[in-house]
C-alpha cells in the first residue's frame, strides 16, 4: 500500500550521517528497525538519562515479536551502534554516541536514575482513540497530547465519530477535521445526531487524501 506522506504534526528525528553509511552493511531488517527506533526515541528524550529498556521497544509500532526485538538488540550491540548498561536487575540500551556513552557510564555508576519513556497515564482522548481507532504508540501519544493543547476537548469525540462513520481509522484524517474546524469555525449548534449524516462532506476535497479503503 502506498505511503500517505509525512504530516506537519509529526516530529522528525535527526539521523547521524555515519549511520547512513552503516545501512550498506546492515542486512537484517530487524536490526535496522531496532536501531532507527532507538534513534527516534532517544533523540526526543530530555535530561541526562538517554536510554531505553527492552520493554520500551514497542512491538506493535515495530511489527516485531519480543524474540525479534531481542535479536535486533543483540545485533546492534555486536555492531556497537548501541551500548547496554546494567545496574543490579536493571538494564538499559544507549546509542553509542558521546551523550549515550556518558549516560550509560553514569547510569552504571549510580550517578543518574532512569527516567520513564513509557506512555503517560491515559487521558480521556487516549481511551477514546484506542476504543474507536486503534492502539497507541509512544509517537502517536505525543501527537494526541499536543492536539489536546490545540483543540477544545469537546471536538475530539465528534471528529472521531466522523472518522469511524467513514471507516477512516487514522489520526491524520481526524487531525485534518480538527484543523479545519479551528481555521474555518465550527457550528456548535448542530445537533449531534446529524454528525454521521453530515460526515459525508468530509469525503471530498482536502480530506480525500486521508481516505483508506480496505
N, C-alpha and C positions, 0 to 999 in steps of 0.2 A: 504494500500500500504506500503511495507517495506521501512524503512528509509534508505537513501543512505549513511549515515555516516557523521560524522563531518569532516571538512576540515581544513587545515593548515592556511587558510585565515581568519578563524573566531577568534574572541576574546572571551575568556571564563571568565565568572563572578564567583567570589567566593561565595559559598553558606554557610551561617553561620551554624555551627554544631547544634545549638539549633533549627534551622528551620527543619532539618531532622526529629527530634523528633516530631515537630508540625504536620508533614504531616500525622501522625497517627490520629490526631484529626480533620484535615480539610477534611470535607466530600464533600463540594461544590467545583466542578471543576472550577467554575468561580472565587471563592476566591483564589484558588491555582494559577490560571493563572495570576491574578492581582498581587499577591504577588511576584511570580517569575519574572514577567515582571519588577516590580518596583526594585527588587534587581539587575537584569541585567542592567537596565538603570542607576540607581543611582550610582552603584559601578563603572561605567565608567565615571562619571561626575568629572570634575576638579574644584578646587576652594572651597570656604567655603559654597556656596549655593548648597544644595544637595536635591532638591525637585522636584516634578513633578506636573503639573496641571492636571486636569481631561482630558483636550484635548490632553495631551501628551501620553495618553494610546491609542495606535494605534489599531483601530477597526479591520483593515484587518489583521494585524500581530497576534492579539489575537483570531480572529474569533469570536468576541463578538459584540453585539449591544451596543449602548450608554446606554440603560437601564441596560443591564447586567454588564457593566463596573461600573456603579454607585452602583449596588447591591454588586458587589465584593469589591468595596472600602469601603462600609458601613460595610461589614462583617469583613474586615481587620482592620477597626477602632475598631469594637466591640472586636475583639480578641487582639487588641493593638499590632499587628505586624507592623502597620503603625500609623502615627500620622497626624492630619490635623491642619494646622496653617493658620489663616486668618488675613488679614490686609486690612481694607477698603473693596473694592469689590474683592480683590484678595484672592485666596485660593489655597494652595499647600499641597501635601501629602509627608511625610517624613518617612523613615524607623525608627522604634523605636530602634535605636542604639545610642551609645554615640555621634557620629558625627551627626546623624539625629536629636537627641533631641536638640543639640546645635544649629544646623542650623534652626530648627523650632522656637526655642525661639528667636534667633537673628532676624529672619525674622519678627516675630510678633511685636518686639520692634522697628522695623525700622532700625536696625543696619546693615543689609545687603539687597541687592536687588537681585531679581531672575535673573538668567542667562538663556538664551534660551537653551532649549533642543530639539528644533524643527530641522527639516531637514535644512541644509544650502541652500542658494539660488541655484536653479538648474543649474548645468553645462550642457554643450552640451552632455556629457556622460549620465547624469541623464535623459535628454529629450530623447536621443536615446534609452536608456534602457526601459523607460516607454512606448514609442511608439511601440517598437517591441517585448518586452519580458513580461512586466507586471508592476504592481505597486511597488513602493519603500517603504521599511520600514526603520526606522532610522538605524537599524543594517546593512541592505544591503547598505544603502547610505554610511556608514562608509567604507565598503569594496570597493565600487566603488571609493570613494575618495582616498583610499590607492592605488588602482590599477592605478589611474591617475598619481601617483608619480613613479610607477614602469615600466610602458609600454608607448611607443610612442602613442600619441593621434591618429595617422593615423591608428593604428591597430584595434581600437575598432569597427569601423563601419564594417570592413571586418569580424572580428570574430563574431559579432552579426549576420551578414548576413549569415554566415555559420551555426550558430545555428538555425536561422529561417528556412533555406533551409532544414535542417534535422529534423525540428519540435521538437527541443530540447530547450525549452524555460526555461533555468535555468542558474544562474550565474556560477555555478561550471563548467559546460561544457565550457562556454566562457572563464573562467579564466584558464582552463586547456589548451586551444588552445593558449592563450597569453603566458602562461608559457613555452609551448613547443617552440614557436617561439623565445622566449628570450634565451632559453637554446641551441637550435639547429640551430638558424638562420632562417631568413625568406627571401624568394626570392622576393624582392620588384619589380623586373622587370616583374613579371607575370601580364598579362592583367586582369583587374578587371572583365571582362565579364566571365572569367573562374572560378571565385570564387565558384559559386554554383556547377559547374561541378566537380571541384577538391575537394569539401567538402565531397564527398563520402569516401575519405580515412580516415576521422575522425570517421567513424562508427566502427572502429575496434581497437584492441589493448588497449592502455591506456585510450582511450576515451569511450570505450564501457560501463564502469560502470556509466557514466553520462547520458546514453540514457534513455529516458522515453517515453513510448508509451501508449496512452490512449486506 
